Amino acid sequence: MSHEQHNPLLESHELPPFSAIKPEHVVPGTKTLIADALAEADRLSQQDSPGWDTFVAPLEEAYDRLNSAFSPVGHLNAVANSPELRKAYDETMPLLSEYSTRLGQHQGLFKAYQRLADSPEFSQLNAARQATIEHALRDFRLSGIDLPEEQQKRYGEISQRLSAITSTFSNNVLDATQAWTKRLDSADQLPGVPESSIELLAQNAEQRGQEGYLITLDFPAFYPILNFCDDRALREEVYVANSTKASETGPNGGEFDNSALMTEILELRKEEAEVLGFANYAELSLATKMAESTDQVVDFLRELATRSRPAAEQELAELRAYAKEELGIDSLEAWDVAYVSEKLRVARYAISQEDLRPYFPVPKVIDGLFAVVERLYGIQVKELTLEDTYHKDVSFYELSRDGQPIARFFLDLYARQGKRGGAWMDDCRVRRQRLDGSIQLPIAYLVCNFTPPVGNKKSLLTHNEVTTLFHEFGHGLHHMLTQVDVGSVSGINGVAWDAVELPSQFLENWCWEKEALDLMSGHYQTGEPLPAELLDKMLAAKNFQAAMMMLRQIEFALFDFLLHRDYQPAAEGKPGTDVQAVLDSVRKEVAVMIPPSYNRFAHSFSHIFAGGYAAGYYSYKWAEVLSADAFSAFEEEGIFNQATGKRFQECILEKGGSQPAMELFKAFRGREPDIEPLLRHSGLAA
């Protein structure tokens, strides 16, 4: 086993040894670490009277050894991908999945946690330690561990079947997306479509060995048609194809139809919830979330809908009038909405993201971001020199308070070959107390995909990109400012799904405040901050059609939630719940513009049928309410008020998942969340 000694995954490191990790280390290293963690779990769970120091702490240490070793592997797979690394990474996925299943079904561990929870020691533990034990017991129960054998077996079958058919659902959506195309001979058939989009359609055709221009149902290809194309018949044709994807109707009707799968997914989820002792799947979903009851979620969505509706009706009336008077469209149809909206937006605000770029050179934005958090939380950020950062564009920083280091992070801003798209924050190391009593400081990865600098020019950001950077840094602060010493509830760990976006959406607010914009903007040639007229236009355009967009999100969220709460399978000759009928009734209740009857949105709603959002799509709006309400405290007390900043830091950012999210929010705000600030920020307040 001599090569084992040189496997960097099996040695402990303060910082990831990126350059030393080779694809051939990944599988053997992961296997060894998994075997060690499972052996440790077996050994520790045999204690008669498990205590925190003799049971949970060493168990966390074993888990952390695997997490810290694998974290740079997962990160490199996302930001510096190669065929060899991908192959090794893909080989470890089933191993890690099997590992977490084994831990979730580990009777010995479950009983040991239960003994500790029942022991006199439990009441002496601090909040973070108690929460760790409570979360562990909850998660064991949600994986069916204390069910009778027959039901446990059934639970396993349901999980496996759901895993298979949700994957089929998503493959059908992919296949249906690729099945439909429309070829055009000449660019003259695409009037109004921007040059860059026409080039993309030409490239689409060329890649498939065809002449001319090819429209597909991939977002970058169909979106410009619906948004910009002056040919109304073409817009309609594309809308029909896109809105009937993976269903029984439309141009490819019946070919990749998800109807039967939707029914089976909903039936199995209902059965799974019942096996675990819940009345329906919505209740099961809320077992790990901040919202307390299904009624609370439904009432919340309906209240937002009621409050947004008058403004949405007015927005639609303005859109219809503009379509008629300026564009000669007498009856506004579903395939006209995006097109007319774009024309109206430009006419009304005359501002584009491109106009803003010169004012946001990357170095200036980064300095401004650090200045904002320094004013809010009294922390300093400084760049450190680090040899081993896996790419020359990656920088490394340290956060300190009163000269004491508290956290560090890697910043990886630019798009490049072998790096996946999007923006995200991930943990490299969590803050926790090690067995020797020392504190492991948190380290974060912050990743974006901005346009890289060319030659000696600076990279310039759109205002949307600036907001993205602040969003991810908000997650980063949640991870890095934590004061919790237990890994499983420190930083973003153990935080309810519907509350985890609070710190990220919250920090975005500073991107719209003049005082903060002056710190982060400066023309790349002259250094002058963002001019007042551009800021005014930017603020005016911010809430364009905010009410219609709000209702659209509520429509999706309410459909998802009611479907999972009220679903009934077919029984004794009675038909089961009709998915399309649920969607139609929700639209009747909340939408201002009802789509055509052939619209089959649900058939490609992968978020809820194949993603993690089943009975959870409401989380997007829920977290927006929290972040808008939290920010309103700064609007009342001063956007750089240090006392308010300290309170937000102590109540929310430092506590991680150690206390329920609602308790933490109430500690900060002095009351439960209020929807008024979100409505006001969206321009919808009465």
GUSELUM-722023 format. One record per residue (C-alpha): residue number from 0; chain; x, y, z. Coordinates in steps of 0.02 Angstrom, whole numbers, plus 50000, padded with zeros to 5 digits. Example, Ala and Ser with C-alpha at 12.3 -4.5 7.8 and 13.67 -1.06 7.14 Angstrom:
REM GUSELUM-722023
NODE resi chain     x     y     z
NODE    0     A 50615 49775 50390
NODE    1     A 50684 49947 50357
***
This chain:
REM GUSELUM-722023
NODE resi chain     x     y     z
NODE    0     A 50000 50000 50000
NODE    1     A 50150 50117 49979
NODE    2     A 50057 50232 49857
NODE    3     A 49928 50263 49994
NODE    4     A 50059 50362 50092
NODE    5     A 50073 50484 49948
NODE    6     A 49888 50505 49920
NODE    7     A 49855 50688 49965
NODE    8     A 49673 50646 50006
NODE    9     A 49733 50540 50151
NODE   10     A 49843 50674 50230
NODE   11     A 49777 50819 50331
NODE   12     A 49800 50993 50258
NODE   13     A 49759 51168 50318
NODE   14     A 49722 51218 50137
NODE   15     A 49678 51103 49990
NODE   16     A 49835 51038 49901
NODE   17     A 49758 51072 49729
NODE   18     A 49913 51040 49624
NODE   19     A 49952 50876 49713
NODE   20     A 49780 50799 49685
NODE   21     A 49780 50687 49531
NODE   22     A 49631 50595 49456
NODE   23     A 49709 50427 49506
NODE   24     A 49703 50478 49691
NODE   25     A 49516 50508 49692
NODE   26     A 49436 50335 49693
NODE   27     A 49559 50243 49809
NODE   28     A 49567 50393 49927
NODE   29     A 49377 50409 49937
NODE   30     A 49356 50221 49964
NODE   31     A 49481 50222 50108
NODE   32     A 49401 50374 50191
NODE   33     A 49225 50300 50174
NODE   34     A 49282 50135 50248
NODE   35     A 49365 50228 50393
NODE   36     A 49209 50332 50427
NODE   37     A 49095 50179 50424
NODE   38     A 49212 50080 50538
NODE   39     A 49216 50228 50658
NODE   40     A 49025 50237 50655
NODE   41     A 49013 50050 50695
NODE   42     A 49139 50065 50835
NODE   43     A 49070 50223 50916
NODE   44     A 48888 50167 50909
NODE   45     A 48923 50018 51023
NODE   46     A 48942 50124 51181
NODE   47     A 48819 50091 51322
NODE   48     A 48812 50272 51376
NODE   49     A 48868 50380 51230
NODE   50     A 48915 50560 51275
NODE   51     A 48954 50711 51168
NODE   52     A 49143 50693 51189
NODE   53     A 49149 50505 51172
NODE   54     A 49021 50485 51031
NODE   55     A 48967 50639 50929
NODE   56     A 49132 50734 50928
NODE   57     A 49240 50590 50862
NODE   58     A 49101 50546 50737
NODE   59     A 49101 50725 50671
NODE   60     A 49291 50718 50657
NODE   61     A 49279 50561 50548
NODE   62     A 49145 50640 50438
NODE   63     A 49248 50800 50421
NODE   64     A 49402 50704 50367
NODE   65     A 49305 50636 50218
NODE   66     A 49220 50803 50181
NODE   67     A 49381 50904 50189
NODE   68     A 49471 50780 50077
NODE   69     A 49332 50769 49949
NODE   70     A 49289 50955 49945
NODE   71     A 49435 51005 49830
NODE   72     A 49395 50856 49716
NODE   73     A 49215 50911 49692
NODE   74     A 49274 51090 49671
NODE   75     A 49405 51048 49539
NODE   76     A 49276 50943 49447
NODE   77     A 49169 51101 49433
NODE   78     A 49304 51231 49395
NODE   79     A 49449 51138 49313
NODE   80     A 49366 50990 49230
NODE   81     A 49461 50861 49127
NODE   82     A 49399 50695 49054
NODE   83     A 49508 50598 49179
NODE   84     A 49447 50695 49330
NODE   85     A 49265 50683 49274
NODE   86     A 49280 50495 49256
NODE   87     A 49355 50478 49431
NODE   88     A 49225 50596 49504
NODE   89     A 49081 50501 49421
NODE   90     A 49149 50338 49492
NODE   91     A 49143 50408 49669
NODE   92     A 48963 50472 49660
NODE   93     A 48879 50302 49685
NODE   94     A 49005 50263 49824
NODE   95     A 48960 50423 49918
NODE   96     A 48775 50395 49889
NODE   97     A 48785 50218 49958
NODE   98     A 48886 50285 50105
NODE   99     A 48752 50412 50153
NODE  100     A 48615 50280 50134
NODE  101     A 48711 50163 50250
NODE  102     A 48730 50300 50380
NODE  103     A 48546 50347 50363
NODE  104     A 48494 50166 50393
NODE  105     A 48623 50131 50530
NODE  106     A 48521 50059 50675
NODE  107     A 48669 50067 50795
NODE  108     A 48698 50253 50765
NODE  109     A 48513 50290 50778
NODE  110     A 48501 50201 50946
NODE  111     A 48659 50284 51011
NODE  112     A 48593 50458 50966
NODE  113     A 48428 50411 51049
NODE  114     A 48518 50355 51209
NODE  115     A 48614 50519 51213
NODE  116     A 48454 50619 51187
NODE  117     A 48371 50526 51331
NODE  118     A 48521 50543 51448
NODE  119     A 48542 50676 51586
NODE  120     A 48691 50748 51488
NODE  121     A 48576 50810 51348
NODE  122     A 48501 50953 51449
NODE  123     A 48676 51014 51494
NODE  124     A 48728 51034 51310
NODE  125     A 48727 51203 51222
NODE  126     A 48601 51246 51085
NODE  127     A 48715 51196 50940
NODE  128     A 48751 51024 51015
NODE  129     A 48568 50992 51057
NODE  130     A 48517 51044 50880
NODE  131     A 48646 50925 50805
NODE  132     A 48571 50777 50901
NODE  133     A 48391 50829 50863
NODE  134     A 48429 50850 50676
NODE  135     A 48515 50680 50672
NODE  136     A 48364 50593 50751
NODE  137     A 48243 50685 50635
NODE  138     A 48343 50634 50481
NODE  139     A 48350 50452 50538
NODE  140     A 48160 50452 50557
NODE  141     A 48139 50534 50386
NODE  142     A 48240 50392 50311
NODE  143     A 48118 50267 50385
NODE  144     A 48234 50192 50514
NODE  145     A 48108 50157 50652
NODE  146     A 47975 50080 50540
NODE  147     A 47923 49897 50552
NODE  148     A 48025 49790 50433
NODE  149     A 47886 49772 50303
NODE  150     A 47861 49961 50290
NODE  151     A 48047 49994 50292
NODE  152     A 48064 49879 50142
NODE  153     A 47921 49971 50055
NODE  154     A 48002 50139 50094
NODE  155     A 48162 50078 50010
NODE  156     A 48066 50021 49855
NODE  157     A 47977 50188 49842
NODE  158     A 48141 50285 49856
NODE  159     A 48223 50181 49720
NODE  160     A 48074 50192 49603
NODE  161     A 48059 50380 49629
NODE  162     A 48243 50403 49595
NODE  163     A 48223 50309 49430
NODE  164     A 48064 50393 49366
NODE  165     A 48109 50571 49414
NODE  166     A 48266 50544 49312
NODE  167     A 48158 50481 49166
NODE  168     A 48049 50636 49184
NODE  169     A 48199 50747 49164
NODE  170     A 48267 50645 49016
NODE  171     A 48097 50663 48929
NODE  172     A 48106 50851 48950
NODE  173     A 48282 50850 48878
NODE  174     A 48233 50738 48731
NODE  175     A 48077 50841 48694
NODE  176     A 48181 51000 48701
NODE  177     A 48299 50928 48571
NODE  178     A 48167 50848 48461
NODE  179     A 48087 51006 48394
NODE  180     A 48180 51122 48273
NODE  181     A 48132 51251 48143
NODE  182     A 48248 51293 47998
NODE  183     A 48247 51459 47906
NODE  184     A 48337 51500 47743
NODE  185     A 48377 51681 47773
NODE  186     A 48410 51805 47913
NODE  187     A 48274 51914 47835
NODE  188     A 48150 51790 47911
NODE  189     A 48209 51845 48084
NODE  190     A 48165 52031 48085
NODE  191     A 48204 52119 48249
NODE  192     A 48312 51978 48318
NODE  193     A 48482 52043 48382
NODE  194     A 48639 52004 48280
NODE  195     A 48717 51897 48419
NODE  196     A 48562 51785 48425
NODE  197     A 48557 51767 48235
NODE  198     A 48739 51710 48241
NODE  199     A 48692 51579 48371
NODE  200     A 48551 51513 48258
NODE  201     A 48672 51503 48111
NODE  202     A 48794 51407 48221
NODE  203     A 48652 51289 48274
NODE  204     A 48618 51248 48090
NODE  205     A 48802 51225 48049
NODE  206     A 48830 51108 48197
NODE  207     A 48691 50996 48132
NODE  208     A 48757 51001 47955
NODE  209     A 48616 51111 47890
NODE  210     A 48607 51271 47790
NODE  211     A 48531 51432 47853
NODE  212     A 48467 51462 48030
NODE  213     A 48402 51337 48156
NODE  214     A 48284 51379 48300
NODE  215     A 48282 51251 48441
NODE  216     A 48196 51245 48611
NODE  217     A 48358 51280 48705
NODE  218     A 48333 51440 48803
NODE  219     A 48466 51546 48711
NODE  220     A 48387 51497 48544
NODE  221     A 48199 51518 48575
NODE  222     A 48202 51662 48700
NODE  223     A 48262 51794 48574
NODE  224     A 48121 51741 48454
NODE  225     A 47986 51768 48586
NODE  226     A 48071 51926 48647
NODE  227     A 48124 52016 48488
NODE  228     A 48057 51936 48328
NODE  229     A 47937 52049 48232
NODE  230     A 47860 51899 48140
NODE  231     A 47707 51861 48247
NODE  232     A 47668 51693 48164
NODE  233     A 47845 51631 48200
NODE  234     A 47829 51685 48382
NODE  235     A 47667 51586 48396
NODE  236     A 47744 51431 48318
NODE  237     A 47891 51435 48440
NODE  238     A 47775 51469 48588
NODE  239     A 47664 51319 48545
NODE  240     A 47814 51202 48530
NODE  241     A 47891 51263 48692
NODE  242     A 47733 51263 48797
NODE  243     A 47681 51086 48747
NODE  244     A 47851 51003 48777
NODE  245     A 47848 50824 48846
NODE  246     A 47657 50815 48839
NODE  247     A 47519 50727 48742
NODE  248     A 47486 50877 48630
NODE  249     A 47581 50998 48516
NODE  250     A 47699 50963 48369
NODE  251     A 47783 50815 48456
NODE  252     A 47629 50765 48555
NODE  253     A 47636 50592 48636
NODE  254     A 47818 50561 48593
NODE  255     A 47899 50606 48760
NODE  256     A 47740 50621 48861
NODE  257     A 47767 50644 49048
NODE  258     A 47581 50628 49095
NODE  259     A 47588 50450 49166
NODE  260     A 47753 50485 49255
NODE  261     A 47680 50638 49343
NODE  262     A 47538 50531 49409
NODE  263     A 47656 50394 49469
NODE  264     A 47776 50519 49551
NODE  265     A 47632 50601 49646
NODE  266     A 47558 50432 49699
NODE  267     A 47726 50370 49764
NODE  268     A 47762 50532 49855
NODE  269     A 47594 50524 49941
NODE  270     A 47627 50343 49991
NODE  271     A 47802 50386 50052
NODE  272     A 47732 50526 50162
NODE  273     A 47599 50409 50233
NODE  274     A 47726 50271 50270
NODE  275     A 47826 50399 50370
NODE  276     A 47670 50455 50464
NODE  277     A 47626 50616 50373
NODE  278     A 47454 50656 50300
NODE  279     A 47526 50710 50132
NODE  280     A 47690 50751 50044
NODE  281     A 47677 50938 50080
NODE  282     A 47682 50898 50267
NODE  283     A 47835 50788 50242
NODE  284     A 47921 50927 50145
NODE  285     A 47892 51051 50287
NODE  286     A 47968 50933 50418
NODE  287     A 48140 51008 50377
NODE  288     A 48086 51185 50332
NODE  289     A 48054 51349 50422
NODE  290     A 47869 51361 50377
NODE  291     A 47767 51281 50514
NODE  292     A 47611 51215 50427
NODE  293     A 47536 51186 50256
NODE  294     A 47401 51315 50293
NODE  295     A 47534 51444 50334
NODE  296     A 47618 51419 50163
NODE  297     A 47454 51424 50065
NODE  298     A 47392 51579 50159
NODE  299     A 47560 51663 50131
NODE  300     A 47554 51634 49942
NODE  301     A 47372 51686 49929
NODE  302     A 47401 51846 50025
NODE  303     A 47547 51893 49912
NODE  304     A 47438 51856 49760
NODE  305     A 47293 51962 49824
NODE  306     A 47410 52107 49861
NODE  307     A 47500 52098 49692
NODE  308     A 47348 52074 49584
NODE  309     A 47284 52253 49562
NODE  310     A 47457 52312 49506
NODE  311     A 47473 52162 49389
NODE  312     A 47305 52201 49309
NODE  313     A 47363 52379 49281
NODE  314     A 47528 52319 49205
NODE  315     A 47433 52206 49087
NODE  316     A 47313 52346 49037
NODE  317     A 47463 52458 48996
NODE  318     A 47540 52317 48895
NODE  319     A 47378 52289 48796
NODE  320     A 47360 52476 48763
NODE  321     A 47541 52491 48705
NODE  322     A 47523 52337 48593
NODE  323     A 47368 52410 48511
NODE  324     A 47421 52592 48494
NODE  325     A 47605 52574 48453
NODE  326     A 47621 52400 48375
NODE  327     A 47451 52372 48294
NODE  328     A 47419 52211 48395
NODE  329     A 47232 52217 48432
NODE  330     A 47221 52063 48540
NODE  331     A 47372 52026 48652
NODE  332     A 47411 51838 48651
NODE  333     A 47530 51732 48755
NODE  334     A 47662 51737 48617
NODE  335     A 47657 51928 48613
NODE  336     A 47687 51962 48798
NODE  337     A 47878 51952 48804
NODE  338     A 47894 52044 48638
NODE  339     A 47781 52189 48683
NODE  340     A 47856 52200 48859
NODE  341     A 48031 52219 48788
NODE  342     A 47974 52358 48669
NODE  343     A 47883 52449 48810
NODE  344     A 48031 52434 48930
NODE  345     A 48152 52511 48805
NODE  346     A 48028 52649 48760
NODE  347     A 47998 52690 48942
NODE  348     A 48170 52680 49022
NODE  349     A 48297 52685 48879
NODE  350     A 48427 52590 48980
NODE  351     A 48519 52428 48948
NODE  352     A 48640 52328 49053
NODE  353     A 48775 52369 48924
NODE  354     A 48760 52556 48966
NODE  355     A 48810 52516 49145
NODE  356     A 48964 52407 49113
NODE  357     A 49094 52548 49099
NODE  358     A 49055 52600 49278
NODE  359     A 49087 52430 49356
NODE  360     A 49268 52374 49327
NODE  361     A 49303 52217 49431
NODE  362     A 49440 52288 49546
NODE  363     A 49328 52435 49594
NODE  364     A 49178 52322 49626
NODE  365     A 49280 52204 49736
NODE  366     A 49349 52350 49838
NODE  367     A 49171 52418 49856
NODE  368     A 49103 52248 49911
NODE  369     A 49237 52236 50047
NODE  370     A 49205 52416 50100
NODE  371     A 49019 52378 50120
NODE  372     A 49046 52225 50231
NODE  373     A 49182 52315 50329
NODE  374     A 49060 52456 50372
NODE  375     A 48920 52335 50414
NODE  376     A 49013 52206 50518
NODE  377     A 49178 52286 50567
NODE  378     A 49280 52152 50480
NODE  379     A 49435 52177 50371
NODE  380     A 49468 52084 50209
NODE  381     A 49643 52071 50139
NODE  382     A 49718 51974 49995
NODE  383     A 49849 51842 50034
NODE  384     A 49978 51772 49915
NODE  385     A 49955 51587 49888
NODE  386     A 50059 51477 49774
NODE  387     A 49934 51337 49752
NODE  388     A 49768 51408 49689
NODE  389     A 49731 51288 49541
NODE  390     A 49719 51435 49415
NODE  391     A 49809 51601 49391
NODE  392     A 49645 51699 49395
NODE  393     A 49599 51636 49568
NODE  394     A 49635 51748 49717
NODE  395     A 49637 51707 49902
NODE  396     A 49580 51819 50046
NODE  397     A 49574 51823 50234
NODE  398     A 49437 51897 50345
NODE  399     A 49493 51964 50512
NODE  400     A 49420 52058 50659
NODE  401     A 49530 52162 50775
NODE  402     A 49682 52087 50691
NODE  403     A 49625 51907 50725
NODE  404     A 49594 51795 50571
NODE  405     A 49417 51723 50571
NODE  406     A 49398 51646 50396
NODE  407     A 49470 51636 50220
NODE  408     A 49402 51616 50044
NODE  409     A 49451 51579 49865
NODE  410     A 49379 51698 49734
NODE  411     A 49361 51629 49557
NODE  412     A 49272 51758 49448
NODE  413     A 49296 51722 49263
NODE  414     A 49220 51603 49136
NODE  415     A 49343 51483 49054
NODE  416     A 49357 51314 48969
NODE  417     A 49323 51166 49086
NODE  418     A 49224 51269 49213
NODE  419     A 49038 51246 49234
NODE  420     A 48923 51395 49210
NODE  421     A 48827 51492 49341
NODE  422     A 48881 51563 49509
NODE  423     A 48891 51478 49678
NODE  424     A 48966 51474 49852
NODE  425     A 49029 51311 49922
NODE  426     A 49117 51263 50082
NODE  427     A 49298 51208 50077
NODE  428     A 49314 51191 50267
NODE  429     A 49181 51214 50401
NODE  430     A 49210 51301 50566
NODE  431     A 49214 51172 50706
NODE  432     A 49304 51125 50864
NODE  433     A 49430 50986 50834
NODE  434     A 49456 50844 50958
NODE  435     A 49615 50930 51020
NODE  436     A 49511 51083 51068
NODE  437     A 49577 51197 50930
NODE  438     A 49456 51285 50810
NODE  439     A 49459 51245 50625
NODE  440     A 49424 51410 50534
NODE  441     A 49297 51411 50392
NODE  442     A 49356 51426 50212
NODE  443     A 49238 51461 50066
NODE  444     A 49243 51446 49877
NODE  445     A 49158 51592 49787
NODE  446     A 49133 51561 49602
NODE  447     A 49061 51668 49460
NODE  448     A 49071 51664 49271
NODE  449     A 49106 51843 49217
NODE  450     A 49188 51898 49053
NODE  451     A 49376 51888 49082
NODE  452     A 49489 52039 49055
NODE  453     A 49565 52048 48880
NODE  454     A 49748 52099 48866
NODE  455     A 49780 52239 48990
NODE  456     A 49598 52296 48994
NODE  457     A 49497 52274 49153
NODE  458     A 49348 52160 49157
NODE  459     A 49186 52263 49161
NODE  460     A 49027 52198 49244
NODE  461     A 48843 52230 49210
NODE  462     A 48741 52284 49361
NODE  463     A 48658 52110 49357
NODE  464     A 48831 52033 49377
NODE  465     A 48874 52149 49521
NODE  466     A 48714 52090 49607
NODE  467     A 48763 51908 49575
NODE  468     A 48932 51938 49659
NODE  469     A 48848 52016 49812
NODE  470     A 48723 51871 49819
NODE  471     A 48860 51739 49825
NODE  472     A 48962 51841 49950
NODE  473     A 48806 51846 50060
NODE  474     A 48808 51655 50065
NODE  475     A 48995 51666 50096
NODE  476     A 48972 51778 50249
NODE  477     A 48843 51656 50320
NODE  478     A 48975 51520 50306
NODE  479     A 49123 51625 50363
NODE  480     A 49054 51732 50506
NODE  481     A 48977 51585 50600
NODE  482     A 49027 51569 50782
NODE  483     A 48957 51392 50799
NODE  484     A 49087 51260 50842
NODE  485     A 48993 51105 50784
NODE  486     A 49016 51063 50600
NODE  487     A 48842 50998 50561
NODE  488     A 48756 51161 50613
NODE  489     A 48895 51288 50580
NODE  490     A 48880 51415 50438
NODE  491     A 48751 51362 50309
NODE  492     A 48742 51183 50377
NODE  493     A 48579 51130 50457
NODE  494     A 48490 51289 50398
NODE  495     A 48311 51262 50336
NODE  496     A 48295 51258 50145
NODE  497     A 48169 51402 50144
NODE  498     A 48285 51514 50248
NODE  499     A 48455 51479 50171
NODE  500     A 48437 51616 50039
NODE  501     A 48407 51751 50171
NODE  502     A 48588 51811 50191
NODE  503     A 48621 51806 50003
NODE  504     A 48465 51899 49943
NODE  505     A 48488 52019 50090
NODE  506     A 48661 52078 50034
NODE  507     A 48597 52115 49857
NODE  508     A 48501 52265 49926
NODE  509     A 48661 52368 49941
NODE  510     A 48681 52360 49751
NODE  511     A 48533 52479 49735
NODE  512     A 48586 52609 49864
NODE  513     A 48675 52768 49807
NODE  514     A 48789 52773 49960
NODE  515     A 48849 52595 49924
NODE  516     A 48855 52616 49734
NODE  517     A 48975 52763 49759
NODE  518     A 49094 52640 49844
NODE  519     A 49085 52507 49708
NODE  520     A 49067 52605 49545
NODE  521     A 49196 52706 49450
NODE  522     A 49211 52730 49261
NODE  523     A 49355 52622 49201
NODE  524     A 49434 52771 49110
NODE  525     A 49390 52923 49217
NODE  526     A 49349 52844 49386
NODE  527     A 49187 52946 49402
NODE  528     A 49052 52855 49503
NODE  529     A 48886 52804 49425
NODE  530     A 48797 52965 49370
NODE  531     A 48633 53009 49455
NODE  532     A 48532 53000 49292
NODE  533     A 48589 52820 49259
NODE  534     A 48549 52772 49439
NODE  535     A 48375 52849 49423
NODE  536     A 48341 52752 49262
NODE  537     A 48408 52594 49342
NODE  538     A 48295 52614 49494
NODE  539     A 48145 52657 49385
NODE  540     A 48170 52503 49275
NODE  541     A 48201 52389 49425
NODE  542     A 48016 52355 49457
NODE  543     A 47956 52350 49278
NODE  544     A 47815 52220 49276
NODE  545     A 47862 52166 49453
NODE  546     A 47680 52122 49492
NODE  547     A 47658 52010 49340
NODE  548     A 47822 51923 49381
NODE  549     A 47768 51903 49562
NODE  550     A 47604 51821 49510
NODE  551     A 47694 51705 49390
NODE  552     A 47806 51640 49531
NODE  553     A 47655 51624 49647
NODE  554     A 47563 51526 49513
NODE  555     A 47706 51399 49506
NODE  556     A 47724 51392 49695
NODE  557     A 47540 51374 49734
NODE  558     A 47517 51242 49599
NODE  559     A 47664 51142 49668
NODE  560     A 47604 51154 49848
NODE  561     A 47418 51119 49823
NODE  562     A 47460 50975 49707
NODE  563     A 47569 50892 49840
NODE  564     A 47451 50933 49983
NODE  565     A 47287 50879 49904
NODE  566     A 47337 50741 49783
NODE  567     A 47222 50589 49784
NODE  568     A 47260 50432 49681
NODE  569     A 47123 50349 49580
NODE  570     A 47022 50224 49685
NODE  571     A 46868 50113 49667
NODE  572     A 46816 50179 49498
NODE  573     A 46843 50360 49551
NODE  574     A 46973 50455 49448
NODE  575     A 47122 50527 49540
NODE  576     A 47174 50710 49551
NODE  577     A 47194 50785 49377
NODE  578     A 47360 50880 49372
NODE  579     A 47307 50996 49231
NODE  580     A 47144 51036 49321
NODE  581     A 47242 51090 49477
NODE  582     A 47350 51204 49369
NODE  583     A 47197 51276 49280
NODE  584     A 47110 51316 49444
NODE  585     A 47267 51400 49515
NODE  586     A 47282 51504 49356
NODE  587     A 47100 51554 49370
NODE  588     A 47134 51611 49548
NODE  589     A 47299 51705 49527
NODE  590     A 47351 51736 49345
NODE  591     A 47300 51898 49259
NODE  592     A 47329 51823 49087
NODE  593     A 47270 51644 49064
NODE  594     A 47380 51544 48943
NODE  595     A 47298 51449 48797
NODE  596     A 47212 51287 48848
NODE  597     A 47345 51182 48759
NODE  598     A 47483 51252 48872
NODE  599     A 47563 51105 48965
NODE  600     A 47682 51194 49083
NODE  601     A 47675 51055 49214
NODE  602     A 47745 50925 49095
NODE  603     A 47915 51008 49094
NODE  604     A 47914 51080 49272
NODE  605     A 48074 50986 49319
NODE  606     A 48101 51088 49479
NODE  607     A 47959 50994 49564
NODE  608     A 47952 50829 49469
NODE  609     A 48139 50798 49453
NODE  610     A 48228 50926 49565
NODE  611     A 48233 50964 49751
NODE  612     A 48084 51082 49751
NODE  613     A 47934 50965 49773
NODE  614     A 47812 51056 49888
NODE  615     A 47955 51179 49911
NODE  616     A 47947 51298 49764
NODE  617     A 47871 51427 49882
NODE  618     A 48044 51440 49964
NODE  619     A 48101 51567 49835
NODE  620     A 47966 51691 49886
NODE  621     A 47978 51647 50071
NODE  622     A 48163 51691 50078
NODE  623     A 48130 51852 49980
NODE  624     A 48007 51907 50113
NODE  625     A 48137 51872 50249
NODE  626     A 48275 51967 50159
NODE  627     A 48167 52118 50115
NODE  628     A 48103 52128 50294
NODE  629     A 48278 52111 50366
NODE  630     A 48341 52249 50251
NODE  631     A 48197 52363 50302
NODE  632     A 48278 52372 50476
NODE  633     A 48427 52457 50391
NODE  634     A 48312 52572 50292
NODE  635     A 48237 52626 50458
NODE  636     A 48401 52640 50554
NODE  637     A 48527 52686 50417
NODE  638     A 48596 52571 50282
NODE  639     A 48769 52576 50362
NODE  640     A 48708 52580 50542
NODE  641     A 48838 52478 50636
NODE  642     A 48724 52432 50780
NODE  643     A 48598 52358 50657
NODE  644     A 48739 52270 50565
NODE  645     A 48803 52197 50728
NODE  646     A 48628 52137 50772
NODE  647     A 48604 52052 50603
NODE  648     A 48775 51972 50620
NODE  649     A 48743 51908 50797
NODE  650     A 48563 51850 50769
NODE  651     A 48577 51775 50594
NODE  652     A 48752 51758 50522
NODE  653     A 48841 51692 50677
NODE  654     A 48710 51563 50727
NODE  655     A 48710 51447 50575
NODE  656     A 48585 51305 50595
NODE  657     A 48603 51299 50785
NODE  658     A 48428 51369 50816
NODE  659     A 48267 51367 50714
NODE  660     A 48267 51500 50578
NODE  661     A 48106 51580 50641
NODE  662     A 48179 51605 50816
NODE  663     A 48334 51687 50742
NODE  664     A 48232 51800 50631
NODE  665     A 48122 51854 50777
NODE  666     A 48277 51889 50881
NODE  667     A 48339 52008 50745
NODE  668     A 48175 52092 50696
NODE  669     A 48084 52081 50863
NODE  670     A 47933 52002 50775
NODE  671     A 47880 51876 50642
NODE  672     A 47919 51915 50459
NODE  673     A 47807 52042 50372
NODE  674     A 47769 52041 50185
NODE  675     A 47753 52232 50173
NODE  676     A 47939 52268 50139
NODE  677     A 47944 52146 49992
NODE  678     A 47789 52226 49916
NODE  679     A 47866 52398 49941
NODE  680     A 48034 52347 49865
NODE  681     A 47939 52275 49716
NODE  682     A 47842 52438 49697
NODE  683     A 47680 52352 49749
NODE  684     A 47640 52433 49916
NODE  685     A 47468 52510 49930
***
